[in-house]
Amino acid sequence: MADVDLPLYRAFPALERALPRVPFVRAPTPVEGLALDGVAKGLLFVKRDDRSCPLYGGNKPRKLEFLLGRALARGSRTLITTGGLGTNHGLAMTILGRSVGVASVLVLVDQPVTAGVRETLRLQFAYGAKQIAAGNVAGAAVQTLRALATSVLRGERPQFVPTGGSSALGDVGFVSAGFELAEQVRSGACPEPETIYLPVGSGGSVAGLTLGLRLAGLRSRVLGVLVTDILPPSSASLARTARSTLRLLRRADPSVPQLEIRAGEFSLARDQLGPGYGASTPAATEALAAAKALGLQLDTTYSAKALAAIRERAARGELGAGPVLFWDTYNTVDVAAAAPRAASEADLPASVKRALARASR
């Protein structure tokens, strides 16, 4: 993969030396008009992060190119992370890590089991992830410590990756995305958004993007659409996360401006969660169908809930004067077709099969 000259690096050249990365993202991802029924013509746009990377699209590669960059620089041979059984972050980490010779261990927490979750579990295994079903959050903490200790004893120099890749370093990927969008606005590729809709799981994408927009000089405000009830982020925690990323950037390059970042800068829409993480809702299902009619492929766990928030606010006349940007975080790469081997549920580890059986009761 050829490297790209990131707008973030052009603004702060010392960051390129201090923060190594693997150039997975083919930037800039396009911004296009989106003619959604019920939304005034010319008001709504979509940022096509579904086209971010040929190995695995969506928002995950933006974080993972920095996380894997550090892992390779430190000589780490194993990444360990946590997430739900159907964690797309875990799958993306496995696929991108495999491409640069880094193994993945996934510590998995129970969630509602859908056909998509089962497919993701099979793909995690097919791409070589070590899967450990931990039941709940407390069990995940125990299993993660055990996996780290085992990997250390094997001399693998493991690196822990927080859920969703959300960390001060991983979130630099979305700081970079903020600079990318600013460059597109200034080149005339799209208008400056008034509001950007982005799904919120672990929260790193929203925290990083909000910081990136501030540093890049855009006035756009991010509205995070909450999709998880498993340790959900708050406005205060998102502000703390953004401040941590800013401290990292300033340590790497003191010319990065010092900003005051407050919880009030982070708005969360809580009306699309439904029964909980991974559970679909009627609004998400309708948004999925509306997107499909426009040539967009979404999912009901994350991206369709963000679009559902736009549709419902449009119906109530609450979108504002605009422009509005829908940040499409869904992976549309056919990773099943590129899998190095086939896998069935019978191949999965016993702990994972027990978790699936629990969900079927």
Secondary structure, 3 states (H helix, E strand, C coil): CCCCCCHHHHHCCHHHHHCCCCCCCCCCCCEEECCCCCCCCCCEEEEEHHHCCCCCCCCHHHHHHHHHHHHHHHCCCEEEEEEECCCHHHHHHHHHHHHCCCEEEEEEECCCCCHHHHHHHHHHHHCCCEEEEEECHHHHHHHHHHHHHHHHHCCCCCEEECHHHCCCCCCHHHHHHHHHHHHHHHHCCCCCCCEEEEEECCCHHHHHHHHHHHHHCCCCEEEEEECCCCCCCCHHHHHHHHHHHHHHHHHHCCCCCCCCCCHHHCEEECCCCCCCCCCCCHHHHHHHHHHHHCCCCCCCCCHHHHHHHHHHHHHCCCCCCCCEEEEECCCCCCCCCCCCCCCCHHHCCHHHHHHHHHHHC
